[in-house]
Amino acid sequence: MERRAAVRLLGTGNVAAFVPLLALERRMRRTGGPGIIPFELAGTPERSRRIMDSWGVAGQRAARLSLLLDYPYLVTYSGLQFAGCVAAGEALGRSGPTRLAAAARAVAASQLAAGAFDAAENTTLLAILSGRNGRLPALARAFAGAKFALLAVGGLYRVLGLASRRL
């Protein structure tokens, strides 16, 4: 019961945080520039500068606000991912202990690590928007890559847990 209440709270927070992020994404794109993900993956000072130039002042303002609002969002999505992986591990273990079921704790923890990488990425991107560029775009891309890879592992694990319920 407590887990369900936590998941409901995280889910509500997730939706509440996601809606303004979508609006800010649209605002960035209306400037003629890309959304936030290409900025996360720019990787070089030249590419990040081109994106910021295409955004102009209005788009950069939207990007900054998006990154700030992403901090509470990452708490909600990483918590939901964590809970989903724990539930998937339980589903995978219903027919008996397996290595896949035993991986639940590690996979669930990796979802919290994905949130930490996202926070580090946001901090790096905010520094780039403040005029500090240098090697920061490559660092932001590395954080983003780690975040996306861990989230993909968690998503796959959750799919395996769901599939085991159907078998």
Protein Blocks (a to p, Z undefined) as FASTA:
>chain_A
ZZmmmmmmmmmmmmmmmmmmmmmmmmmmmnopacfklmmmnopaklmmmmmmmnommlmm
mmmmmmmmmmmmmmmmmmmmmmmmmmmmmmmmmnopcfklmmmmmmmmmmmmmmmmmmmm
mmmmmmmmnopakjmmmmmmmmmmmmmmmmmmmmmmmmmmmmmmmZZ
